[in-house]
Amino acid sequence: MTYSPLVIVSMVVVLTLTTLALCFFPHPFILIVIGLFPFALWGIVNFSFYIVLAFVVFSFFRIHEVFPFLEPLKLPLLLALAAIFVVCLRATISKNLQPYWCRQFTYLLLFFIVVTIAIPFATNVAVAVKSWSGTYSKIILITFIVAWMMRKEIHFITTSRVFIFAGACVGLVALYNKFNNIGLVEGTRVTIGRSIGSLLGDPNDLALVLLYPMAFAIASFLEKSLSKFERFFSFTTFSILLYAILATQSRGGLLGFLAVVSLFAYKRIRSKILLFSGSIILVIILFIVAGISERSSGGAAESGIDESAMGRLYAWEAAWNMALDNPILGVGINNFYYNYFYYSPHWDGLNHAVHSTWFGVLAESGFVGLILFVSLIVSTLLMSLKMLKTANDEHHTPGIRVALNAAPAGIIGFIVSGTFLTQGFIWAIYLQVALVIALNRYLTSKNNSIINVNSKRP
């Protein structure tokens, strides 16, 4: 009889722990705990994807900052350690990580290499190193891991449901803060965790986080094969997310929302004239309801091109000047802010953020980085649109159809909102890349299985 490496390792660890426990802690309860170790190890290996998913949710949605009572538990750190452990376990002992490669991974890896090589040449090396080691390197690693581990139908179903639920939680807290005037910026714009320095303390970043689960909520609500409860919950979440995005008064967030909705409407409204005119009316209504004119920056009180718009134009001009001066590697990751003074011809006494994914990537990774980044997004979008054409195939389950419909909508929402929001080196687009790659791999494997089954029939 042969044993798998996991069984052998479990037996060795159990025997070792039993010996040590009996020597130093001779208590019967210790034996029970040690006896449960193999079952715990089996559970970790078989449910490792959900550990990684939990880490992603806490890192992107900042759940521990949305609910501050979770902060002392250090859940992101614990989940990060658990994720690393299960990945190493699956890669070395159980041998079931099953890595593979695709064109998107090539673009992603090359872009990561450019960003990494640029670190020693950054204007502020300490900031670049902190951003790379603290966040960005983890994002890239998890992108590969999620794409490789996400290979079962239940994985896509669970991911959609978790993202919708997490989005509902963040949206509800945002609305609570809005109604109770907690952490408002410029007197009207909602934030979360601003007092503790949360990423969601910026209304534009909060709008981005709220925008991501929007595509999943719409796709689930429109999937008639799902249960009434799940569709109702998805519609409720959609409403929460919409009101929360309106409360941020983020123009980039609103345009991203319109882009997501437009893709679903494009598939269902035959008259494109009606679609186009309806979109214009919806834009006007949303901007009025959001109260953009009430903003302290970019509001109706400012004559001509408002301060918010001019600030973006000045920032984009500074980004272009940075790229011209550093065309190969840029000024370094997270270094735009610290270089603004040297490259902006419109200095007002303060450094500013770039407020654009494209100009941010251009400034911080050069023209080479921008080409690779755009290639990654365009190739991923084309792959998702190609898969979307198969969404109505009869052999697809409702859960897979939700993922197929949500994937391109999420990317298009990123492309539109990314013009006005800084998203180049944070979670959103990389999670979508991982989802599309994994979904394409799943469909390819399933189609091959169907072909093999049909070929064996007489």
C-alpha positions as CSV (number, residue, x, y, z in Angstrom):
1,M,0.0,0.0,0.0
2,T,1.3,3.5,-0.9
3,Y,0.7,6.6,1.0
4,S,0.5,10.2,-0.2
5,P,3.1,12.7,1.0
6,L,0.5,14.5,3.0
7,V,-0.4,11.3,4.9
8,I,3.3,10.6,5.6
9,V,4.0,14.1,6.8
10,S,0.9,14.0,9.0
11,M,2.0,10.8,10.6
12,V,5.5,12.1,11.3
13,V,4.2,15.3,12.7
14,V,1.7,13.5,14.9
15,L,4.3,11.1,16.3
16,T,6.7,13.9,17.0
17,L,4.1,16.1,18.7
18,T,2.8,13.2,20.7
19,T,6.3,12.4,22.0
20,L,7.1,16.0,22.9
21,A,3.7,16.5,24.5
22,L,3.9,13.5,26.7
23,C,7.4,14.6,27.8
24,F,6.6,18.2,28.7
25,F,2.8,18.3,29.1
26,P,1.5,14.9,30.3
27,H,-2.2,15.7,30.1
28,P,-4.8,13.5,28.3
29,F,-6.3,16.6,26.6
30,I,-3.1,17.1,24.7
31,L,-3.5,13.7,23.0
32,I,-7.0,14.7,21.8
33,V,-5.6,17.9,20.3
34,I,-2.8,16.1,18.6
35,G,-5.2,13.4,17.3
36,L,-7.2,16.0,15.6
37,F,-4.2,17.5,13.8
38,P,-4.4,15.2,10.7
39,F,-8.1,16.2,10.2
40,A,-7.2,19.9,10.6
41,L,-4.4,19.5,8.1
42,W,-6.8,17.7,5.7
43,G,-9.3,20.5,6.0
44,I,-6.7,23.2,5.4
45,V,-5.5,21.5,2.2
46,N,-9.0,20.8,0.8
47,F,-10.4,24.2,1.8
48,S,-7.3,26.3,1.1
49,F,-9.0,28.4,-1.6
50,Y,-11.4,29.8,1.0
51,I,-8.5,30.8,3.2
52,V,-6.9,32.7,0.3
53,L,-10.3,34.2,-0.6
54,A,-10.8,35.4,3.0
55,F,-7.4,37.2,2.9
56,V,-8.4,38.8,-0.4
57,V,-11.7,40.1,1.0
58,F,-10.1,41.5,4.1
59,S,-7.3,43.1,2.1
60,F,-9.5,44.7,-0.6
61,F,-12.7,45.5,1.3
62,R,-10.7,46.5,4.4
63,I,-13.3,44.6,6.6
64,H,-11.2,45.1,9.7
65,E,-11.3,48.8,9.2
66,V,-15.0,48.9,8.3
67,F,-15.7,47.1,11.6
68,P,-13.0,48.5,13.9
69,F,-13.8,45.9,16.7
70,L,-12.0,43.3,14.5
71,E,-8.8,45.3,14.4
72,P,-7.2,43.8,17.6
73,L,-7.6,40.3,16.1
74,K,-5.1,41.1,13.4
75,L,-7.1,39.0,10.9
76,P,-5.3,40.3,7.7
77,L,-2.0,39.2,9.1
78,L,-3.2,35.9,10.3
79,L,-5.0,35.2,7.0
80,A,-1.8,36.2,5.1
81,L,0.2,33.7,7.1
82,A,-2.4,31.0,6.7
83,A,-2.6,31.7,3.0
84,I,1.2,31.4,2.6
85,F,1.1,28.2,4.6
86,V,-1.6,26.5,2.6
87,V,0.0,27.5,-0.7
88,C,3.3,26.0,0.4
89,L,1.5,23.0,1.6
90,R,-0.3,22.5,-1.7
91,A,2.8,23.2,-3.8
92,T,5.2,20.9,-2.0
93,I,3.3,18.2,-0.1
94,S,-0.1,17.6,-1.7
95,K,1.2,18.5,-5.2
96,N,-2.2,19.9,-6.3
97,L,-1.6,23.6,-6.9
98,Q,-1.5,22.9,-10.7
99,P,0.2,26.1,-12.0
100,Y,-0.2,27.0,-15.6
101,W,0.7,30.0,-17.8
102,C,-1.0,32.3,-20.2
103,R,-0.3,35.5,-22.1
104,Q,-1.9,37.7,-19.4
105,F,0.6,36.2,-16.9
106,T,3.4,37.2,-19.2
107,Y,2.3,40.9,-19.3
108,L,1.7,40.8,-15.5
109,L,5.1,39.4,-14.7
110,L,6.9,41.8,-17.1
111,F,5.1,44.7,-15.6
112,F,6.0,43.5,-12.1
113,I,9.6,43.2,-13.1
114,V,9.7,46.8,-14.4
115,V,8.1,48.1,-11.2
116,T,10.6,46.1,-9.2
117,I,13.7,47.2,-11.1
118,A,12.6,50.8,-10.8
119,I,12.7,50.7,-7.0
120,P,16.5,51.5,-6.5
121,F,16.1,54.4,-8.9
122,A,13.0,55.9,-7.3
123,T,13.2,59.5,-5.9
124,N,12.1,58.2,-2.5
125,V,13.4,54.7,-2.3
126,A,12.0,54.1,1.2
127,V,8.5,54.9,0.1
128,A,8.9,52.7,-3.0
129,V,10.2,49.7,-0.9
130,K,7.4,50.1,1.6
131,S,4.7,50.1,-1.1
132,W,6.3,47.2,-3.0
133,S,6.9,45.0,0.0
134,G,3.9,46.0,2.1
135,T,1.2,45.7,-0.6
136,Y,2.1,45.4,-4.3
137,S,4.2,42.2,-4.1
138,K,1.4,40.5,-2.2
139,I,-1.1,41.6,-4.7
140,I,0.9,40.1,-7.6
141,L,1.5,36.8,-5.7
142,I,-2.1,36.4,-4.8
143,T,-3.1,37.1,-8.4
144,F,-1.2,34.1,-9.5
145,I,-2.4,32.0,-6.6
146,V,-6.1,32.8,-7.0
147,A,-5.9,32.2,-10.8
148,W,-4.3,28.8,-10.1
149,M,-6.5,27.7,-7.2
150,M,-9.8,28.9,-8.6
151,R,-10.7,25.9,-10.7
152,K,-14.1,24.5,-9.5
153,E,-17.6,25.8,-10.1
154,I,-18.2,26.2,-6.4
155,H,-15.2,28.5,-6.3
156,F,-16.7,31.0,-8.7
157,I,-20.1,30.7,-7.0
158,T,-18.6,31.4,-3.5
159,T,-16.5,34.2,-4.8
160,S,-19.5,36.0,-6.3
161,R,-21.6,35.6,-3.2
162,V,-18.7,36.7,-0.9
163,F,-18.0,39.8,-3.0
164,I,-21.7,40.7,-3.0
165,F,-22.0,40.2,0.8
166,A,-18.8,42.2,1.5
167,G,-19.9,45.0,-0.8
168,A,-23.3,45.1,1.1
169,C,-21.4,45.4,4.4
170,V,-19.2,48.2,3.3
171,G,-22.1,50.0,1.6
172,L,-24.3,49.8,4.8
173,V,-21.5,51.3,6.9
174,A,-20.9,54.0,4.4
175,L,-24.6,55.0,4.5
176,Y,-24.6,54.8,8.3
177,N,-21.7,57.3,8.3
178,K,-23.5,59.5,5.8
179,F,-26.7,59.7,7.8
180,N,-24.8,60.3,11.1
181,N,-22.3,62.8,9.6
182,I,-19.3,60.6,10.5
183,G,-16.0,61.2,8.7
184,L,-17.5,63.4,6.0
185,V,-15.0,65.1,3.7
186,E,-15.8,68.6,2.4
187,G,-18.9,68.5,4.5
188,T,-20.8,66.2,2.3
189,R,-18.6,63.3,1.0
190,V,-18.8,60.0,2.9
191,T,-15.8,58.0,4.0
192,I,-15.1,55.0,6.3
193,G,-12.3,54.8,8.9
194,R,-10.9,58.2,8.1
195,S,-10.0,58.8,11.8
196,I,-7.8,55.7,11.8
197,G,-6.1,56.3,8.5
198,S,-8.0,53.7,6.5
199,L,-7.7,53.4,2.7
200,L,-11.5,53.9,2.7
201,G,-10.9,57.3,4.3
202,D,-10.7,58.8,0.8
203,P,-14.1,59.0,-0.9
204,N,-12.7,58.2,-4.3
205,D,-11.0,55.0,-3.0
206,L,-14.3,54.1,-1.2
207,A,-16.2,54.5,-4.4
208,L,-13.8,52.1,-6.1
209,V,-14.3,49.5,-3.5
210,L,-18.1,49.9,-3.7
211,L,-17.9,49.7,-7.5
212,Y,-16.2,46.3,-7.7
213,P,-19.0,44.1,-6.3
214,M,-21.6,46.1,-8.4
215,A,-21.1,43.9,-11.5
216,F,-21.6,40.7,-9.4
217,A,-24.8,42.1,-7.8
218,I,-26.3,43.0,-11.2
219,A,-25.3,39.7,-12.8
220,S,-26.8,37.8,-10.0
221,F,-30.1,39.7,-10.0
222,L,-30.5,39.3,-13.7
223,E,-29.8,35.5,-13.6
224,K,-33.4,34.1,-13.5
225,S,-32.2,30.6,-12.7
226,L,-31.1,31.7,-9.2
227,S,-33.4,31.5,-6.2
228,K,-35.7,34.4,-5.4
229,F,-33.9,35.0,-2.2
230,E,-30.5,35.3,-3.8
231,R,-31.8,37.6,-6.6
232,F,-33.6,39.7,-4.0
233,F,-30.4,40.0,-1.9
234,S,-28.4,40.9,-5.0
235,F,-30.9,43.7,-5.9
236,T,-30.8,44.9,-2.3
237,T,-27.1,45.0,-2.4
238,F,-27.1,46.8,-5.8
239,S,-29.4,49.5,-4.3
240,I,-27.1,49.8,-1.2
241,L,-24.0,50.1,-3.4
242,L,-25.6,52.7,-5.7
243,Y,-26.7,54.9,-2.8
244,A,-23.3,54.6,-1.2
245,I,-21.5,55.5,-4.4
246,L,-23.8,58.5,-4.7
247,A,-22.9,59.5,-1.1
248,T,-19.1,59.5,-2.0
249,Q,-19.9,62.2,-4.7
250,S,-17.1,60.7,-6.7
251,R,-17.4,61.5,-10.4
252,G,-15.1,58.6,-11.3
253,G,-17.2,56.3,-9.2
254,L,-20.4,57.4,-10.9
255,L,-18.9,57.1,-14.4
256,G,-17.7,53.6,-13.5
257,F,-21.1,52.7,-12.3
258,L,-22.6,53.9,-15.6
259,A,-20.1,51.9,-17.5
260,V,-21.0,48.7,-15.6
261,V,-24.7,49.2,-16.1
262,S,-24.3,50.2,-19.7
263,L,-22.8,46.8,-20.6
264,F,-25.7,44.9,-19.1
265,A,-28.1,47.3,-20.8
266,Y,-26.3,46.9,-24.2
267,K,-27.1,43.2,-24.2
268,R,-30.8,43.7,-23.4
269,I,-31.9,46.9,-25.1
270,R,-32.2,46.5,-28.9
271,S,-32.6,50.2,-29.7
272,K,-29.2,51.7,-29.4
273,I,-30.6,55.2,-29.8
274,L,-32.8,54.6,-26.8
275,L,-29.8,53.2,-24.9
276,F,-27.6,56.2,-25.8
277,S,-30.3,58.8,-24.9
278,G,-31.2,57.0,-21.8
279,S,-27.6,56.9,-20.7
280,I,-27.3,60.7,-21.1
281,I,-30.5,61.2,-19.0
282,L,-29.2,58.8,-16.4
283,V,-25.9,60.7,-16.1
284,I,-27.6,64.0,-15.5
285,I,-30.0,62.4,-12.9
286,L,-27.2,60.7,-11.0
287,F,-25.0,63.8,-10.9
288,I,-28.0,65.8,-9.6
289,V,-28.9,63.2,-7.0
290,A,-25.3,62.8,-5.9
291,G,-25.1,66.5,-5.2
292,I,-21.9,67.0,-7.1
293,S,-22.7,70.7,-7.3
294,E,-22.6,70.8,-3.5
295,R,-19.0,69.7,-3.3
296,S,-16.5,72.2,-1.8
297,S,-14.2,71.2,-4.6
298,G,-15.6,70.9,-8.1
299,G,-19.0,72.4,-7.0
300,A,-21.3,74.9,-8.6
301,A,-19.7,77.7,-6.6
302,E,-16.6,77.5,-8.7
303,S,-16.6,79.4,-12.0
304,G,-15.2,78.1,-15.3
305,I,-13.4,74.7,-15.1
306,D,-13.8,73.8,-11.4
307,E,-10.9,73.3,-9.0
308,S,-11.2,69.5,-9.0
309,A,-11.0,69.3,-12.8
310,M,-8.1,71.7,-13.0
311,G,-6.3,69.9,-10.3
312,R,-6.5,66.7,-12.3
313,L,-5.2,68.4,-15.4
314,Y,-2.3,69.8,-13.6
315,A,-1.6,66.4,-12.0
316,W,-1.7,64.7,-15.4
317,E,0.6,67.3,-16.8
318,A,3.0,66.6,-14.0
319,A,2.8,62.9,-14.7
320,W,3.5,63.4,-18.4
321,N,6.6,65.5,-17.4
322,M,7.8,62.7,-15.1
323,A,7.5,60.1,-17.8
324,L,9.4,62.3,-20.3
325,D,12.2,62.7,-17.8
326,N,12.1,59.0,-16.8
327,P,10.8,57.2,-19.9
328,I,12.0,53.6,-19.1
329,L,11.3,53.1,-15.4
330,G,9.4,56.1,-14.3
331,V,9.9,57.8,-10.9
332,G,9.1,54.6,-8.9
333,I,6.0,53.0,-7.4
334,N,4.0,55.4,-5.1
335,N,6.4,58.2,-5.8
336,F,4.2,60.5,-7.9
337,Y,3.1,62.5,-4.8
338,Y,6.7,63.1,-3.8
339,N,7.8,64.3,-7.2
340,Y,4.8,66.6,-7.9
341,F,6.7,69.7,-6.8
342,Y,9.6,69.1,-9.3
343,Y,7.4,68.4,-12.3
344,S,4.3,70.5,-12.0
345,P,4.4,74.0,-13.6
346,H,1.4,74.9,-11.4
347,W,2.6,74.7,-7.8
348,D,0.0,75.9,-5.3
349,G,2.0,75.0,-2.2
350,L,0.8,71.4,-1.9
351,N,1.6,68.1,-3.5
352,H,-1.3,66.3,-5.1
353,A,-2.3,62.8,-6.1
354,V,-2.5,61.9,-9.8
355,H,-6.2,60.9,-9.8
356,S,-5.8,58.7,-12.9
357,T,-4.7,55.1,-13.2
358,W,-3.2,55.6,-16.6
359,F,-1.2,58.7,-15.8
360,G,-0.2,57.2,-12.5
361,V,1.2,54.1,-14.1
362,L,2.9,56.2,-16.8
363,A,4.6,58.4,-14.2
364,E,5.6,55.7,-11.8
365,S,6.6,52.9,-14.3
366,G,7.4,54.9,-17.5
367,F,6.2,54.2,-21.0
368,V,7.4,50.6,-20.9
369,G,5.3,50.0,-17.8
370,L,2.3,51.7,-19.3
371,I,2.4,49.6,-22.4
372,L,2.6,46.4,-20.4
373,F,-0.2,47.5,-18.1
374,V,-2.5,48.4,-20.9
375,S,-1.7,45.2,-22.8
376,L,-2.6,43.2,-19.6
377,I,-6.0,45.0,-19.3
378,V,-6.9,44.9,-23.0
379,S,-6.0,41.2,-23.4
380,T,-8.0,40.4,-20.3
381,L,-11.0,42.4,-21.5
382,L,-10.9,40.7,-24.9
383,M,-10.7,37.3,-23.2
384,S,-13.7,38.1,-21.0
385,L,-15.8,39.4,-24.0
386,K,-15.0,36.3,-25.9
387,M,-16.2,34.2,-23.0
388,L,-19.3,36.4,-22.6
389,K,-20.5,35.2,-26.0
390,T,-20.9,31.7,-24.6
391,A,-22.9,32.9,-21.5
392,N,-26.2,31.6,-22.9
393,D,-24.8,28.1,-23.7
394,E,-27.1,25.5,-22.2
395,H,-24.3,23.6,-20.4
396,H,-23.4,26.6,-18.2
397,T,-24.8,26.6,-14.7
398,P,-26.3,29.7,-13.2
399,G,-23.2,30.4,-11.1
400,I,-20.9,30.3,-14.1
401,R,-23.2,32.6,-16.0
402,V,-23.0,35.1,-13.2
403,A,-19.2,35.1,-13.4
404,L,-19.3,35.3,-17.2
405,N,-21.5,38.3,-17.2
406,A,-19.8,40.1,-14.3
407,A,-16.2,39.7,-15.5
408,P,-16.3,42.1,-18.5
409,A,-18.6,44.5,-16.8
410,G,-16.1,44.8,-13.9
411,I,-13.2,45.4,-16.3
412,I,-15.0,48.0,-18.3
413,G,-16.0,49.8,-15.1
414,F,-12.4,49.8,-14.1
415,I,-11.3,51.2,-17.4
416,V,-13.8,54.1,-17.2
417,S,-13.4,54.9,-13.5
418,G,-9.6,54.4,-13.8
419,T,-9.4,57.5,-15.9
420,F,-10.3,59.5,-12.8
421,L,-9.3,57.2,-9.9
422,T,-5.8,56.0,-9.0
423,Q,-6.1,52.2,-9.2
424,G,-2.9,51.0,-10.9
425,F,-1.2,49.4,-7.9
426,I,-4.1,48.3,-5.8
427,W,-6.2,45.1,-5.7
428,A,-9.2,45.8,-8.0
429,I,-7.9,45.1,-11.5
430,Y,-5.6,42.3,-10.4
431,L,-8.5,40.4,-8.8
432,Q,-10.4,40.8,-12.1
433,V,-7.5,39.5,-14.1
434,A,-7.2,36.5,-11.8
435,L,-11.0,35.8,-12.2
436,V,-10.9,36.0,-16.0
437,I,-7.9,33.8,-16.3
438,A,-9.3,31.2,-13.9
439,L,-12.7,31.3,-15.7
440,N,-11.1,30.8,-19.1
441,R,-9.1,27.9,-17.7
442,Y,-12.3,26.4,-16.2
443,L,-14.3,26.7,-19.4
444,T,-11.4,25.3,-21.5
445,S,-11.1,22.2,-19.3
446,K,-14.9,21.8,-19.3
447,N,-15.2,22.0,-23.0
448,N,-12.4,19.5,-23.5
449,S,-14.2,17.1,-21.1
450,I,-17.4,17.5,-23.2
451,I,-15.5,16.9,-26.4
452,N,-13.9,13.8,-25.0
453,V,-17.2,12.5,-23.7
454,N,-18.8,13.1,-27.1
455,S,-16.0,11.4,-29.0
456,K,-16.4,8.2,-26.9
457,R,-20.1,7.9,-27.8
458,P,-20.8,5.4,-30.6
